[in-house]
Amino acid sequence: MRGTQVITRVDVIRNGQVVFTESPLNHEFVAEWFDHEPSRRATDYYYVVVRQSDGERAWSSPLWVGDY
């Protein structure tokens, strides 16, 4: 992802809880993350929140993962 300002924080959220945080302090951020401790629920949802140095934020659409 590329921000219009410096990206100060990136959070991965699972079921409403932060499970990964990174503070790149750059205009670009690339990462690969694996959930090595998934919940025991039948379905989990994940999304990403990005914060910039100017106070602006961006959210991804949720990704639903589970037994369907």
C-alpha positions in Angstrom: 0.0 0.0 0.0 1.1 3.6 -0.6 -0.1 6.5 1.6 -0.5 10.1 0.6 1.5 10.9 3.8 3.8 8.9 5.9 2.2 5.7 7.2 2.6 5.6 10.9 0.8 2.5 11.8 -0.8 -0.6 10.2 -3.0 -2.9 12.3 -4.5 -6.3 11.3 -7.7 -6.9 13.1 -9.2 -10.4 13.7 -12.7 -10.5 15.2 -12.4 -7.0 16.6 -9.0 -7.5 18.2 -5.6 -6.3 17.0 -3.4 -9.3 16.2 -0.6 -7.6 14.3 0.8 -4.0 14.4 3.6 -2.5 12.4 4.9 1.1 12.4 6.7 1.6 9.0 7.2 5.4 9.1 7.3 5.5 5.3 5.0 6.3 2.4 4.9 2.6 1.3 4.3 -0.6 3.2 4.4 -4.2 2.0 4.0 -7.1 4.3 3.0 -10.8 4.4 1.4 -12.0 7.6 0.2 -15.4 8.7 -2.2 -16.1 11.6 -0.4 -18.8 13.4 -2.9 -18.7 16.3 -6.3 -18.6 14.6 -9.3 -18.5 16.9 -11.4 -21.6 17.5 -14.5 -20.1 15.9 -16.0 -21.6 12.8 -15.7 -18.3 11.0 -13.2 -15.4 11.6 -13.1 -12.0 10.0 -10.0 -9.9 9.3 -9.4 -6.3 8.1 -6.6 -3.8 8.0 -6.5 -0.3 9.4 -3.8 2.1 8.1 -3.0 5.4 9.9 -1.1 8.3 8.4 1.0 11.1 9.9 -1.8 13.6 9.0 -4.4 11.8 11.1 -6.1 10.2 8.1 -7.1 6.5 8.2 -8.0 3.9 5.7 -9.8 0.5 6.3 -9.9 -2.5 4.1 -13.0 -4.5 3.5 -13.3 -7.5 5.8 -12.1 -10.9 4.7 -14.2 -13.8 6.1 -12.3 -17.0 6.7 -13.8 -20.3 7.9 -15.6 -23.5 7.3 -18.4 -22.8 4.8 
